[in-house]
Amino acid sequence: MSRRRAQLTPWRVAGGVADENTNPDAVVRETGWVFNNEIGDDLTLGDFVMSGNKEVNAYMRAFGMNDLDTNSLSILEIGSGIGRMTSRFTRRFASVVAADVDAAFLERCRETVARHGEVEKLRTLHVADGHSINLPEESVDVVFSYITLQHCAHADALRLTSEALRVVKPGGTVMLNYRTWVPADVMLQPAGAAVRALWKNRAIGPRVARQRWATRLGWQANRVGVAEVMALVAASGRGCREVLVFRNPSRRNLLSSSPAVVGGTRPEERPLPRANKSHWWLILRLS
C-alpha cells in the first residue's frame, strides 16, 4: 500500500466486509461505526439511515438551504460511504451524485438508497485515486462533504476542495467539513501516526483496522487550517456572494490569519453548537 493511501485502510477493510456480506443490517453492525461512530448489536440499516436523515435536515437548516428550492437542484456528496446521508439527499434534491473511494461502498449505497430513498435520482462515482472527481466543470448546484476530508491525506483534502470549486455551478453552494488543531492533538497526532504505520503492514494492517479503538486513533489523518483553505479559494478565481466559517461556539478567531477578502467578499465566522470542537465548516455561495 502506498504511503499516501495508508489512511484509507479502515475503509478498504470495511468495504471488503460490505462486499462479502449480503445482510444490510449485519453490514451496519460490523462497519457502520466507520461512518457515524455508533455501535450495538441491535443496530439496523434503518437506524443508520435515520441518523443520517436527522443530520442532513439539521445541516441544511443551519446552512440556509431550507430557503432554497432544493427539489430543483443537483448535489454532489463527497464521501457517501454506504448511503447514511445519501438517502435523505435523494428525497430533498432533484439529482444526487454519491462519490466515494471504495467501489463496494458505492454498491451498498445504491442498495441503501433503493430501500430508504429515491434511487432513480442517484448516480454513483468512484474516486479511485482519492482526489479526482470525474465530473465536468460547473456541473452541479451543490457540493457537500461531512466527516470525510479529515480522513484523507492532507494534499488529497486540498485537492478535493479544489475539485468542489471546479464542479460547482455559478450561483451554487459548497459545504465542506474539515478538522483543525485542538490541544489534545499533542497526544492524538503521534498516536494516530503510529496506528497508520501499523496499517501499512500487509500482514497485520487489515486486522488492526477492524479494531474500533485503533481506527479512531488513526483515521484523523490530517488537520486543515482555515487560512490555507481560504487561500485556496481565493486562488481559484471563483467569485463568492458569501463566505462563511461555522465552528463550535468555544472556538474563536479562526479567520485571524486568513485573507481579508476571498472571492470578492469578506469571510465571516458563525457559531454552530452542534459542531465538534475540532471541526469547522466552509460554506461558499458563489456568484
C-alpha positions as CSV (number, residue, x, y, z in Angstrom):
1,M,0.0,0.0,0.0
2,S,1.4,3.4,-0.9
3,R,2.4,5.9,1.8
4,R,-0.3,8.3,0.8
5,R,-3.2,5.9,1.0
6,A,-2.5,4.1,4.3
7,Q,-5.1,6.3,6.0
8,L,-7.8,4.7,3.8
9,T,-7.2,1.2,5.2
10,P,-10.2,1.1,7.5
11,W,-12.5,2.0,4.6
12,R,-10.9,-0.7,2.4
13,V,-11.4,-3.3,5.1
14,A,-15.0,-2.1,5.8
15,G,-15.6,-2.1,2.0
16,G,-14.5,-5.8,1.9
17,V,-16.9,-6.6,4.7
18,A,-19.7,-4.8,2.8
19,D,-18.8,-6.6,-0.4
20,E,-18.9,-10.1,1.3
21,N,-22.0,-9.7,3.5
22,T,-25.5,-9.8,1.9
23,N,-27.3,-8.8,5.1
24,P,-27.5,-4.9,5.2
25,D,-28.2,-4.9,9.0
26,A,-25.1,-7.0,9.6
27,V,-23.0,-4.7,7.5
28,V,-24.1,-1.7,9.6
29,R,-23.3,-3.6,12.8
30,E,-19.8,-4.5,11.6
31,T,-18.8,-1.4,9.7
32,G,-21.4,1.4,10.4
33,W,-19.3,2.9,13.2
34,V,-16.7,3.9,10.5
35,F,-19.3,6.4,9.3
36,N,-21.2,7.6,12.4
37,N,-19.3,6.1,15.4
38,E,-22.4,4.2,16.6
39,I,-22.1,0.6,17.8
40,G,-24.5,-2.0,19.1
41,D,-25.9,-5.5,18.3
42,D,-29.3,-4.1,17.7
43,L,-28.4,-1.6,15.0
44,T,-30.2,-1.8,11.7
45,L,-29.8,-0.2,8.3
46,G,-33.0,1.8,9.1
47,D,-31.4,3.2,12.3
48,F,-28.3,4.0,10.4
49,V,-30.2,5.9,7.7
50,M,-32.4,7.7,10.3
51,S,-29.3,9.1,11.9
52,G,-28.2,10.5,8.5
53,N,-31.7,11.9,7.8
54,K,-31.5,13.9,11.0
55,E,-28.1,15.3,10.3
56,V,-28.9,16.2,6.7
57,N,-32.0,18.1,7.9
58,A,-30.0,19.8,10.7
59,Y,-27.2,20.9,8.5
60,M,-29.4,22.0,5.6
61,R,-31.3,24.2,8.1
62,A,-28.1,25.6,9.8
63,F,-26.6,26.5,6.4
64,G,-29.6,28.2,5.0
65,M,-30.5,25.6,2.4
66,N,-34.1,25.4,3.6
67,D,-34.5,28.9,1.9
68,L,-33.9,27.3,-1.5
69,D,-36.0,25.1,-3.7
70,T,-33.6,22.2,-3.5
71,N,-36.1,19.9,-5.3
72,S,-34.8,21.5,-8.5
73,L,-31.1,21.3,-7.7
74,S,-28.3,18.7,-8.1
75,I,-25.9,17.8,-5.3
76,L,-22.5,16.1,-5.2
77,E,-21.8,14.2,-1.9
78,I,-18.1,13.7,-1.4
79,G,-17.7,10.7,0.8
80,S,-21.1,9.0,0.6
81,G,-20.0,5.7,2.2
82,I,-22.9,3.2,2.2
83,G,-25.5,5.9,2.0
84,R,-26.2,7.1,5.5
85,M,-26.9,10.6,4.4
86,T,-27.4,9.9,0.7
87,S,-30.9,8.6,1.1
88,R,-32.1,11.8,2.5
89,F,-30.4,13.8,-0.2
90,T,-32.3,11.9,-2.8
91,R,-35.5,13.0,-1.1
92,R,-34.5,16.6,-1.0
93,F,-32.7,17.2,-4.3
94,A,-33.5,16.6,-8.0
95,S,-30.4,14.5,-8.5
96,V,-27.6,13.2,-6.4
97,V,-24.0,12.1,-7.3
98,A,-22.6,10.0,-4.5
99,A,-18.8,9.8,-4.6
100,D,-16.5,7.6,-2.6
101,V,-13.1,6.0,-2.7
102,D,-14.5,2.5,-2.2
103,A,-16.5,0.8,-5.0
104,A,-18.0,-1.7,-2.6
105,F,-19.4,1.1,-0.5
106,L,-21.0,2.7,-3.6
107,E,-22.8,-0.6,-4.4
108,R,-24.1,-0.7,-0.9
109,C,-25.0,3.0,-1.2
110,R,-27.2,2.2,-4.1
111,E,-28.9,-0.6,-2.2
112,T,-29.4,1.7,0.8
113,V,-31.0,4.4,-1.3
114,A,-33.2,1.8,-3.1
115,R,-34.6,0.8,0.4
116,H,-34.8,4.3,2.0
117,G,-34.5,6.9,-0.7
118,E,-35.3,7.6,-4.3
119,V,-32.8,5.5,-6.2
120,E,-33.8,6.9,-9.7
121,K,-32.2,10.2,-8.7
122,L,-28.9,8.6,-7.7
123,R,-25.7,8.3,-9.7
124,T,-22.5,6.9,-8.1
125,L,-19.0,8.0,-8.8
126,H,-15.8,6.1,-7.8
127,V,-12.9,8.3,-6.7
128,A,-10.3,5.7,-7.4
129,D,-7.3,7.9,-6.8
130,G,-8.6,9.5,-3.7
131,H,-8.8,13.1,-5.0
132,S,-10.2,13.4,-8.6
133,I,-13.9,14.0,-9.2
134,N,-14.8,12.8,-12.7
135,L,-17.5,15.5,-13.4
136,P,-17.4,18.4,-15.9
137,E,-16.7,21.9,-14.7
138,E,-19.6,23.8,-13.3
139,S,-22.0,20.8,-13.5
140,V,-23.6,20.6,-10.0
141,D,-25.6,23.1,-8.0
142,V,-24.4,22.0,-4.5
143,V,-21.3,20.2,-3.2
144,F,-21.5,18.7,0.3
145,S,-18.9,16.7,2.4
146,Y,-19.1,15.7,6.0
147,I,-16.5,13.8,8.2
148,T,-14.6,12.8,5.0
149,L,-11.9,15.3,4.3
150,Q,-10.1,14.7,7.7
151,H,-9.6,11.1,6.7
152,C,-7.7,11.9,3.5
153,A,-4.1,12.7,3.1
154,H,-3.6,16.5,3.6
155,A,-2.9,17.0,-0.1
156,D,-5.9,15.0,-1.1
157,A,-8.2,17.1,1.2
158,L,-7.0,20.2,-0.5
159,R,-7.3,18.7,-4.0
160,L,-10.9,17.6,-3.3
161,T,-11.6,21.2,-2.1
162,S,-10.3,22.4,-5.5
163,E,-12.4,19.8,-7.2
164,A,-15.5,21.1,-5.4
165,L,-14.8,24.6,-6.6
166,R,-14.3,23.3,-10.1
167,V,-17.5,21.3,-10.5
168,V,-19.9,23.7,-8.7
169,K,-22.1,25.9,-10.9
170,P,-22.1,29.7,-10.8
171,G,-24.6,30.7,-8.1
172,G,-24.1,27.3,-6.4
173,T,-23.2,26.4,-2.9
174,V,-20.3,24.5,-1.4
175,M,-20.5,23.0,2.1
176,L,-17.3,21.3,3.3
177,N,-16.3,19.9,6.7
178,Y,-12.7,19.9,8.0
179,R,-10.8,19.0,11.1
180,T,-8.4,21.5,12.6
181,W,-6.0,21.5,15.6
182,V,-7.1,21.1,19.2
183,P,-4.9,20.8,22.3
184,A,-5.4,17.1,22.6
185,D,-3.7,16.7,19.2
186,V,-0.4,16.9,21.1
187,M,-1.1,13.3,22.0
188,L,-3.5,12.3,19.3
189,Q,-1.4,13.1,16.3
190,P,1.6,10.9,17.2
191,A,-0.7,8.1,18.3
192,G,-2.6,8.3,15.0
193,A,0.7,8.3,13.1
194,A,1.7,5.1,14.9
195,V,-1.6,3.4,14.1
196,R,-1.3,4.4,10.4
197,A,2.2,2.9,10.4
198,L,0.7,-0.4,11.5
199,W,-1.9,-0.2,8.8
200,K,0.9,-0.3,6.2
201,N,1.9,-3.8,7.3
202,R,0.1,-6.1,4.9
203,A,0.1,-9.0,7.4
204,I,-1.5,-7.2,10.4
205,G,-2.8,-3.9,9.0
206,P,-6.2,-5.2,8.0
207,R,-6.7,-6.9,11.4
208,V,-5.7,-3.7,13.2
209,A,-8.1,-1.7,11.1
210,R,-11.0,-3.8,12.2
211,Q,-10.4,-2.6,15.8
212,R,-12.5,0.4,16.6
213,W,-10.1,1.8,19.2
214,A,-7.2,1.7,16.7
215,T,-9.2,3.2,13.8
216,R,-10.5,6.1,16.0
217,L,-6.8,7.0,16.6
218,G,-5.6,6.6,13.1
219,W,-8.4,7.8,10.9
220,Q,-8.0,11.5,11.6
221,A,-5.2,11.7,9.1
222,N,-4.9,15.5,8.7
223,R,-5.6,18.8,10.2
224,V,-6.6,21.6,7.7
225,G,-6.5,25.2,8.8
226,V,-8.9,27.8,7.8
227,A,-6.2,30.1,6.4
228,E,-4.9,27.6,3.9
229,V,-8.4,26.7,2.6
230,M,-9.3,30.4,2.3
231,A,-6.0,31.0,0.3
232,L,-7.0,28.1,-2.0
233,V,-10.5,29.6,-2.5
234,A,-9.0,33.0,-3.2
235,A,-6.5,31.5,-5.7
236,S,-9.3,29.6,-7.6
237,G,-10.6,32.8,-9.1
238,R,-14.3,31.8,-8.2
239,G,-16.4,34.8,-7.2
240,C,-18.4,34.4,-4.0
241,R,-21.5,36.2,-2.7
242,E,-20.9,34.8,0.8
243,V,-18.0,33.1,2.5
244,L,-18.8,31.6,5.9
245,V,-16.9,29.6,8.5
246,F,-19.1,27.7,11.0
247,R,-17.4,26.5,14.2
248,N,-18.2,25.4,17.7
249,P,-19.0,28.4,19.9
250,S,-16.0,27.6,22.1
251,R,-13.6,28.4,19.2
252,R,-12.8,31.9,18.3
253,N,-10.9,33.9,15.6
254,L,-10.4,31.1,13.1
255,L,-10.2,33.7,10.4
256,S,-7.5,35.7,12.1
257,S,-4.8,34.5,9.6
258,S,-7.0,34.4,6.5
259,P,-7.1,36.8,3.6
260,A,-9.4,39.8,4.4
261,V,-11.2,39.3,1.1
262,V,-12.0,35.9,-0.5
263,G,-13.8,35.7,-3.8
264,G,-14.6,39.3,-3.7
265,T,-16.3,39.2,-0.3
266,R,-15.3,39.4,3.4
267,P,-15.4,36.0,5.2
268,E,-17.5,35.7,8.3
269,E,-17.4,33.4,11.3
270,R,-20.6,32.0,12.8
271,P,-21.2,29.7,15.8
272,L,-22.6,26.2,15.2
273,P,-23.4,24.5,18.6
274,R,-23.6,21.0,17.0
275,A,-20.1,21.3,15.5
276,N,-17.4,19.2,17.2
277,K,-14.7,21.4,18.8
278,S,-12.1,20.1,16.4
279,H,-14.2,20.6,13.3
280,W,-15.1,23.6,11.1
281,W,-17.3,24.1,8.1
282,L,-16.7,26.1,4.9
283,I,-19.8,27.5,3.3
284,L,-19.5,29.2,0.0
285,R,-22.3,30.8,-2.0
286,L,-20.8,31.5,-5.4
287,S,-21.6,34.5,-7.7
